[in-house]
Amino acid sequence: MVVRRSIAGLALIAAAWTPASSLVATRAAAQQPETLSLLGKPLVAPAISADRRRTLEADLAAARETYEKHPEDADAAIWFGRRTAYLGRFGEAVEIYTRAIELHPEEPRLYRHRGHRYITLRKFDLAIKDLRTAADLVEGKPDQAEPDGQPNARNIPTSTLNSNIYYHLGLAHYLKRDFAAATDAYRKGLEFSTSPDMLVATTSWLYLALQRLGLKDDAQRALGPVTPEMDIIENQAYYQLLLFDKGLVPRETLKSTKGVDAVTVGYALGSASIAAGQVEEGVTHLKALMDKHADQWPAFGYIAAEADVARLEKPKKPKTKR
């Protein structure tokens, strides 16, 4: 399956989306969009610093060389796809996984990674299909640690194959506003969330889904395992949100976040407004969040903000001619 279809048409839309004098528009016109946002905006690969790009490209070159020597090797294909995606080439990554699945139709890791990138590309139904397939393939089998492509400060993997399958499956359901199915997937994922980092990431989305279902008591009970003494390596934004939700830290502690963490926190606060019935306030908050952090469009919080705005924003009434 080729994901990056009609790229020429997307590129034309990208050029027209913003005034030509804008630096963003110039860059968008020069790049081929990876996909369209849920609001119809062309999305090009996020900018990467020169030093970071050199590192990522070197990693990709090594992964490509290994893959070309061993195209039948599932591990080589997985790393080739992951290294490609780290450079923002998500459609290419999906194509790499698709070719590998043709050779390895029983390999759950390939469906897990392709499902992740289908989410990035806003193809939620395809993501759900892949992640359900992955879940079926791992049923009854021992879980396994998942190595990090971009290691944390301690170089300690914090997730497993099974925890990632259900985490992303829950997210795909959440983005389709099927909060009940999302809740089921997140609860299943918690069975495999053996590290504090994975526990807080999964619990944070579970809490949001329960809020949106109006199950306030269940949402509070979901916070039970979260304590102030947890040793969190990388998911600090999720952790601080959960401590805030438990009333253990003030809202001010959430204001220092930047980049993807700012989107994570900002989305949760906007979603809380929507869950409380303050829909217009929540939508306004989420629109401002997306405007401020447009370069973070692959982030899950950003995609969720898009999904909420696309479904909840009231259409503007056409001006009547006098």
SULBEL-V518606 format. One record per residue. PSI is psi in whole degrees, -180 to 180 (NA if undefined). BURIAL is + if it has 9 or more other C-alpha atoms within 8 Angstrom, else -. Layout:
psi: (PSI & PSI)
burial: (BURIAL & BURIAL)
This chain:
psi: (127 & 117 & -36 & 57 & 158 & 38 & -38 & -41 & -40 & -38 & -39 & -40 & -41 & -40 & -29 & -12 & -41 & 155 & 143 & -24 & -13 & 140 & -39 & -44 & -38 & -45 & -41 & -39 & -30 & -23 & 151 & 128 & 143 & -36 & -177 & 144 & 170 & -9 & 8 & 9 & 132 & 137 & 115 & 160 & 133 & 150 & 144 & 138 & 155 & -44 & -45 & -40 & -40 & -42 & -46 & -39 & -36 & -42 & -41 & -40 & -41 & -42 & -39 & -42 & -44 & -43 & -43 & -30 & -31 & 65 & -16 & -4 & 120 & -40 & -42 & -41 & -41 & -47 & -34 & -43 & -43 & -45 & -33 & -43 & -33 & -20 & 9 & 11 & 70 & -38 & -40 & -39 & -43 & -41 & -38 & -46 & -37 & -44 & -39 & -36 & -33 & -32 & -29 & 68 & -11 & 15 & 106 & -29 & -33 & -40 & -37 & -47 & -38 & -38 & -41 & -48 & -23 & -36 & -47 & -39 & 7 & 31 & 75 & -37 & -41 & -36 & -46 & -43 & -47 & -44 & -32 & -39 & -45 & -43 & -41 & -39 & -27 & -7 & 126 & 2 & 155 & 141 & 163 & 144 & 145 & 118 & 144 & 134 & -28 & 85 & 149 & -179 & -29 & -3 & 43 & 116 & 138 & 0 & 169 & 171 & -50 & -42 & -38 & -37 & -51 & -30 & -48 & -33 & -44 & -42 & -44 & -42 & -42 & -44 & -20 & 7 & 23 & 77 & -28 & -46 & -36 & -43 & -44 & -44 & -42 & -40 & -38 & -41 & -33 & -25 & -24 & 4 & 79 & -17 & 151 & -37 & -46 & -33 & -46 & -35 & -47 & -42 & -37 & -46 & -35 & -44 & -45 & -43 & -42 & -38 & -46 & -23 & -5 & 15 & 72 & -40 & -42 & -39 & -43 & -39 & -32 & -22 & -5 & -47 & -9 & 124 & 159 & -13 & 9 & 141 & 95 & 127 & -47 & -22 & 53 & -36 & -47 & -41 & -48 & -36 & -45 & -38 & -38 & -44 & -31 & -5 & 22 & -17 & 151 & 162 & -29 & -27 & -14 & -6 & -13 & 2 & 151 & 164 & -134 & -31 & -36 & -36 & -42 & -50 & -46 & -40 & -45 & -39 & -40 & -41 & -37 & -39 & -44 & -44 & -29 & 2 & -1 & 66 & -47 & -42 & -43 & -44 & -42 & -43 & -44 & -37 & -42 & -38 & -45 & -39 & -40 & -31 & 47 & -28 & -7 & 26 & -23 & -11 & 145 & -39 & -36 & -44 & -40 & -38 & -44 & -48 & -42 & -45 & -42 & -33 & -25 & -20 & 132 & 131 & 142 & 138 & 133 & 143 & 135 & 137 & 139 & NA)
burial: (- & - & - & + & - & - & + & - & - & + & + & + & + & + & + & + & + & + & - & + & - & - & - & - & + & + & - & + & + & - & + & + & + & + & + & + & + & + & - & - & + & + & + & + & + & - & - & - & - & - & - & - & + & - & - & + & + & - & + & + & - & - & + & + & - & + & + & - & - & - & + & - & - & + & - & + & + & + & + & + & + & + & + & + & + & - & + & - & + & + & + & + & + & + & + & + & + & + & - & + & + & - & - & - & - & - & + & + & + & + & + & + & + & + & + & + & + & + & + & + & + & + & + & + & - & + & + & + & + & + & + & + & + & + & + & - & + & + & - & - & - & - & + & - & + & + & - & - & - & - & + & + & - & - & - & - & + & + & + & + & + & + & + & + & + & + & + & + & + & + & + & + & + & + & + & - & - & + & + & + & + & + & + & + & + & + & + & + & + & + & - & + & + & + & - & + & + & + & + & + & + & + & + & + & + & + & + & + & + & + & + & + & + & - & + & - & - & - & + & + & - & + & + & - & - & + & - & - & - & - & - & + & + & - & + & - & + & + & + & + & + & + & + & + & - & + & - & - & + & - & - & - & - & + & - & - & + & - & - & - & + & + & + & + & + & + & + & + & + & + & + & + & + & + & + & - & - & + & + & - & + & + & + & - & + & + & + & - & + & + & - & - & + & - & - & + & + & - & + & - & + & + & + & + & + & + & + & + & + & + & - & - & + & - & - & - & - & - & - & - & - & -)
